[in-house]
Amino acid sequence: MIVIETGDLIEGDSTSATEVDFQIYGLDNNVLTNLADGQLAAAKGTLYTSNSTDVVTSIILVNTGAAHNHVNLYHKPSAGTSRRLIPKDLQLEVGYSLHFE
């Protein structure tokens, strides 16, 4: 579980664009919801921007590509520096998923 403040970002990237699906679940204003979903880009990009004090309860990554992908997840506080949430270039094999809670 990660508590994020207004303006904080969850960022991510993968080896190949459009091959890793992501889902971010949590509490937005005390309501359990799907905060964001999509596909990771090949360059670090924003997956979710907090508009209040939110709680991220789960991040799921699924490799839908034909080869392994290296994935990265970051938390960037507003006016801060991105810090890793998982090991650098975590290798996600074909058909595998990562459930980060």
ROMARBA-473106 format. One record per residue: residue in one letter; x, z, y of N, C-alpha, C, O in turn. Coordinates in nm, 3 decimals. Atoms other than C-alpha are relative to their C-alpha. Example, Ala and Ser with C-alpha at 12.3 -4.5 7.8 and 13.67 -1.06 7.14 Angstrom:
residues 2
  residuo       nx       nz       ny      cax      caz      cay       cx       cz       cy       ox       oz       oy
        A    0.089    0.000   -0.119    1.230    0.780   -0.450    0.090    0.000    0.120    0.194    0.066    0.118
        S   -0.082   -0.006   -0.119    1.367    0.714   -0.106   -0.077    0.073    0.109   -0.026    0.090    0.220
END
This chain:
residues 101
  residuo       nx       nz       ny      cax      caz      cay       cx       cz       cy       ox       oz       oy
        M    0.085    0.000   -0.117    0.000    0.000    0.000    0.089    0.000    0.124    0.188    0.074    0.131
        I   -0.078    0.013   -0.123    0.131   -0.096    0.343   -0.096    0.018    0.118   -0.200   -0.048    0.125
        V    0.078   -0.015   -0.122   -0.008    0.024    0.675    0.064   -0.087    0.107    0.184   -0.077    0.133
        I   -0.051    0.087   -0.105    0.026   -0.236    0.948   -0.082    0.021    0.126   -0.203    0.044    0.120
        E    0.063   -0.024   -0.130   -0.053   -0.201    1.317   -0.037   -0.132    0.066    0.003   -0.239    0.020
        T    0.041    0.118   -0.076   -0.207   -0.443    1.566    0.122   -0.085    0.037    0.219   -0.035    0.093
        G   -0.109    0.093   -0.031    0.018   -0.749    1.602    0.107   -0.011   -0.106    0.193   -0.098   -0.097
        D   -0.096    0.011    0.110    0.219   -0.684    1.284   -0.030   -0.123   -0.084   -0.145   -0.167   -0.093
        L    0.014    0.120    0.082    0.278   -0.983    1.056    0.039    0.027   -0.144    0.127    0.108   -0.171
        I   -0.048    0.017    0.136    0.301   -1.042    0.685    0.045   -0.146   -0.006   -0.032   -0.237    0.024
        E   -0.057    0.133    0.003    0.529   -1.343    0.637    0.047   -0.033   -0.141    0.065    0.056   -0.224
        G   -0.048    0.039    0.131    0.644   -1.545    0.338    0.049   -0.143   -0.003    0.025   -0.221    0.090
        D   -0.044    0.138    0.024    0.806   -1.859    0.201    0.030   -0.016   -0.148    0.042    0.081   -0.222
        S   -0.038    0.031    0.138    0.886   -2.033   -0.127    0.092   -0.121    0.000    0.108   -0.188    0.103
        T   -0.091    0.114    0.012    1.129   -2.296   -0.253   -0.070   -0.130    0.037   -0.016   -0.209    0.115
        S    0.075    0.124   -0.023    0.866   -2.571   -0.248   -0.134    0.031    0.066   -0.206    0.122    0.023
        A    0.128   -0.019   -0.069    0.571   -2.596   -0.010   -0.115   -0.036   -0.092   -0.101   -0.124   -0.178
        T    0.128    0.024    0.068    0.216   -2.592   -0.154    0.004    0.021   -0.151   -0.083   -0.030   -0.222
        E   -0.004   -0.027    0.143    0.322   -2.471   -0.499   -0.025    0.146   -0.034   -0.042    0.180   -0.152
        V    0.025   -0.141    0.026    0.268   -2.096   -0.459   -0.121    0.044    0.082   -0.117    0.047    0.205
        D    0.120   -0.052   -0.065   -0.081   -1.966   -0.383    0.019    0.148    0.031    0.088    0.219   -0.042
        F   -0.004   -0.143   -0.030   -0.121   -1.629   -0.213   -0.139    0.051    0.037   -0.222   -0.022    0.090
        Q    0.119   -0.074   -0.039   -0.401   -1.376   -0.166    0.049    0.134    0.054    0.136    0.197   -0.006
        I   -0.032   -0.132   -0.056   -0.376   -1.066    0.056   -0.131    0.076    0.013   -0.224    0.031    0.080
        Y    0.119   -0.084   -0.003   -0.633   -0.789    0.008    0.032    0.132    0.070    0.147    0.177    0.069
        G   -0.022   -0.129   -0.063   -0.681   -0.469    0.200   -0.120    0.046    0.079   -0.231   -0.003    0.062
        L    0.103   -0.057   -0.086   -0.879   -0.269    0.453    0.021   -0.047    0.142    0.128   -0.027    0.201
        D    0.000    0.042   -0.140   -0.961   -0.420    0.791   -0.110    0.080    0.069   -0.228    0.059    0.040
        N    0.097   -0.090   -0.065   -1.130   -0.159    1.015   -0.080    0.076   -0.105   -0.202    0.089   -0.094
        N    0.058   -0.080    0.109   -1.199    0.048    0.698   -0.096   -0.077   -0.089   -0.176   -0.016   -0.160
        V    0.083    0.083    0.087   -1.374   -0.245    0.524    0.092   -0.074   -0.097    0.182   -0.147   -0.055
        L   -0.080    0.069    0.102   -1.226   -0.368    0.194   -0.032   -0.149    0.005   -0.148   -0.188   -0.003
        T    0.023    0.144   -0.019   -1.176   -0.744    0.230    0.120   -0.082   -0.046    0.229   -0.028   -0.070
        N   -0.109    0.095    0.021   -0.968   -1.052    0.152    0.055   -0.028    0.139   -0.011   -0.096    0.219
        L   -0.058    0.015   -0.133   -0.737   -1.046    0.455    0.049   -0.142    0.025    0.037   -0.192    0.137
        A   -0.055    0.136   -0.018   -0.579   -1.389    0.396    0.021   -0.065   -0.136    0.037    0.003   -0.237
        D   -0.035    0.076    0.121   -0.523   -1.663    0.140    0.051   -0.136    0.042    0.027   -0.181    0.154
        G   -0.055    0.132   -0.029   -0.347   -1.996    0.121    0.115   -0.032   -0.092    0.120    0.014   -0.205
        Q   -0.119    0.038    0.076   -0.020   -2.146    0.003    0.124    0.026    0.085    0.123    0.005    0.207
        L   -0.125   -0.025   -0.071    0.334   -2.050    0.092    0.064   -0.131    0.043    0.057   -0.231   -0.029
        A   -0.075    0.116   -0.051    0.534   -2.296    0.302    0.144    0.010   -0.048    0.186    0.112   -0.102
        A   -0.142    0.002    0.039    0.896   -2.396    0.234    0.088    0.072    0.102    0.205    0.098    0.073
        A   -0.072   -0.076   -0.102    1.002   -2.215    0.555   -0.081    0.125    0.032   -0.204    0.125    0.019
        K    0.070   -0.124   -0.029    0.918   -1.860    0.657   -0.111   -0.023    0.102   -0.088   -0.080    0.208
        G    0.115    0.015   -0.089    0.573   -1.853    0.812   -0.090    0.122   -0.009   -0.075    0.205   -0.099
        T    0.092   -0.113   -0.006    0.299   -1.609    0.901   -0.115   -0.020   -0.099   -0.182   -0.123   -0.099
        L    0.110    0.002    0.095    0.053   -1.530    0.622   -0.119    0.078    0.055   -0.234    0.043    0.030
        Y    0.107   -0.084   -0.056   -0.145   -1.261    0.808    0.050    0.069    0.125    0.163    0.118    0.129
        T   -0.027   -0.073   -0.123   -0.153   -1.114    1.159   -0.107    0.107    0.015   -0.226    0.075    0.016
        S    0.094   -0.110   -0.011   -0.314   -0.773    1.196   -0.061    0.005    0.140    0.009   -0.006    0.240
        N    0.069   -0.012   -0.128   -0.577   -0.738    1.469   -0.044    0.144    0.028   -0.111    0.171    0.128
        S    0.030   -0.143   -0.014   -0.611   -0.360    1.422    0.094    0.074   -0.093    0.183    0.013   -0.152
        T   -0.077   -0.072    0.101   -0.457   -0.084    1.213   -0.065   -0.029   -0.134   -0.177    0.013   -0.160
        D    0.052    0.044    0.129   -0.502   -0.230    0.865    0.085    0.057   -0.113    0.198    0.101   -0.092
        V   -0.071   -0.042    0.119   -0.402   -0.134    0.513    0.003   -0.117   -0.097   -0.103   -0.164   -0.140
        V   -0.015    0.104    0.101   -0.266   -0.402    0.280    0.012    0.071   -0.134    0.106    0.148   -0.156
        T   -0.001   -0.067    0.130   -0.349   -0.289   -0.073    0.062   -0.086   -0.109    0.114   -0.032   -0.208
        S   -0.051    0.087    0.106   -0.240   -0.594   -0.272    0.035   -0.137    0.057   -0.036   -0.192    0.140
        I   -0.038    0.139   -0.028   -0.055   -0.924   -0.235    0.025   -0.066   -0.135    0.103   -0.015   -0.216
        I   -0.015    0.073    0.126   -0.080   -1.175   -0.519    0.059   -0.137    0.029    0.009   -0.209    0.115
        L   -0.061    0.133   -0.008    0.146   -1.481   -0.555   -0.013   -0.065   -0.137    0.011    0.000   -0.239
        V    0.013    0.074    0.126    0.081   -1.748   -0.822    0.074   -0.132    0.012    0.046   -0.210    0.103
        N   -0.074    0.126    0.000    0.324   -2.031   -0.901   -0.081   -0.106   -0.073   -0.098   -0.098   -0.195
        T    0.078    0.109    0.059    0.114   -2.344   -0.959    0.082   -0.127   -0.019    0.029   -0.229   -0.062
        G   -0.087    0.116    0.009    0.412   -2.581   -0.954    0.048   -0.027   -0.141    0.015    0.046   -0.235
        A   -0.054    0.042    0.129    0.593   -2.756   -1.239    0.138    0.059   -0.029    0.193    0.037   -0.137
        A   -0.132   -0.063    0.016    0.918   -2.559   -1.189   -0.006    0.138    0.065   -0.100    0.171    0.137
        H   -0.001   -0.133   -0.063    1.016   -2.207   -1.090    0.016   -0.014    0.152    0.071   -0.112    0.201
        N   -0.014   -0.006   -0.145    0.999   -2.116   -0.721    0.061    0.134    0.036    0.032    0.236   -0.026
        H   -0.050   -0.125   -0.056    1.195   -1.856   -0.529   -0.093    0.036    0.115   -0.120   -0.047    0.202
        V    0.096   -0.044   -0.101    0.958   -1.652   -0.312    0.056    0.119    0.078    0.138    0.196    0.027
        N   -0.039   -0.111   -0.086    1.007   -1.409   -0.024   -0.124    0.049    0.074   -0.208   -0.031    0.115
        L    0.106   -0.063   -0.079    0.765   -1.166    0.146    0.065    0.095    0.099    0.162    0.163    0.067
        Y   -0.055   -0.083   -0.106    0.830   -0.985    0.473   -0.112    0.072    0.076   -0.225    0.025    0.081
        H    0.084   -0.068   -0.099    0.668   -0.731    0.705    0.076   -0.005    0.131    0.193    0.033    0.138
        K   -0.063    0.006   -0.132    0.739   -0.788    1.074   -0.086    0.078    0.098   -0.193    0.031    0.138
        P    0.075   -0.075   -0.102    0.624   -0.515    1.314   -0.001   -0.077    0.132    0.093   -0.151    0.162
        S    0.002    0.064   -0.131    0.515   -0.639    1.655    0.120    0.052    0.078    0.147    0.172    0.077
        A   -0.122   -0.033   -0.075    0.827   -0.644    1.874    0.108    0.057   -0.092    0.191    0.137   -0.049
        G   -0.100   -0.049    0.095    1.034   -0.578    1.560    0.067   -0.113   -0.075    0.055   -0.230   -0.038
        T   -0.075    0.095    0.082    1.247   -0.750    1.299   -0.062   -0.007   -0.138   -0.102    0.095   -0.194
        S    0.051    0.017    0.136    1.125   -0.894    0.968    0.085    0.076   -0.100    0.208    0.072   -0.095
        R   -0.067   -0.071    0.109    1.210   -0.676    0.669   -0.065   -0.042   -0.131   -0.187   -0.062   -0.137
        R    0.048    0.048    0.130    1.177   -0.777    0.305   -0.090    0.103   -0.069   -0.067    0.224   -0.063
        L    0.088   -0.083    0.082    0.895   -0.644    0.087    0.035   -0.012   -0.148    0.004    0.078   -0.226
        I   -0.044    0.023    0.138    1.037   -0.789   -0.238    0.145   -0.047    0.006    0.193   -0.084    0.113
        P   -0.139    0.046   -0.001    1.391   -0.881   -0.345    0.014   -0.143    0.050   -0.075   -0.226    0.033
        K   -0.028    0.133   -0.055    1.546   -1.184   -0.177   -0.007   -0.106   -0.108    0.049   -0.091   -0.216
        D    0.012    0.116    0.090    1.455   -1.515   -0.344   -0.043    0.040   -0.141    0.017   -0.004   -0.240
        L    0.053   -0.040    0.130    1.255   -1.352   -0.624   -0.047   -0.125   -0.075   -0.125   -0.203   -0.021
        Q    0.033    0.120    0.077    1.223   -1.616   -0.899   -0.134    0.018   -0.070   -0.150    0.109   -0.152
        L    0.133   -0.003    0.060    0.861   -1.682   -0.995   -0.013   -0.122   -0.091   -0.013   -0.236   -0.044
        E    0.001    0.108    0.099    0.837   -1.887   -1.313   -0.132   -0.078    0.001   -0.231   -0.032    0.058
        V    0.118    0.087    0.009    0.587   -2.169   -1.383   -0.115    0.077   -0.064   -0.100    0.136   -0.171
        G    0.118   -0.065    0.055    0.238   -2.030   -1.436   -0.002    0.152    0.010   -0.096    0.215   -0.038
        Y   -0.007   -0.145   -0.013    0.345   -1.674   -1.353   -0.060    0.044    0.133   -0.072   -0.034    0.227
        S    0.049   -0.057   -0.125    0.199   -1.444   -1.091    0.074    0.130    0.028    0.125    0.195   -0.063
        L   -0.057   -0.126   -0.045    0.335   -1.151   -0.891   -0.112    0.077    0.068   -0.175    0.027    0.161
        H    0.100   -0.087   -0.061    0.097   -0.865   -0.810    0.073    0.114    0.067    0.124    0.203    0.001
        F   -0.073   -0.098   -0.080    0.249   -0.657   -0.530   -0.102    0.097    0.058   -0.187    0.057    0.138
        E    0.094   -0.099   -0.051    0.063   -0.333   -0.460    0.073    0.112    0.067    0.011    0.206    0.117
END
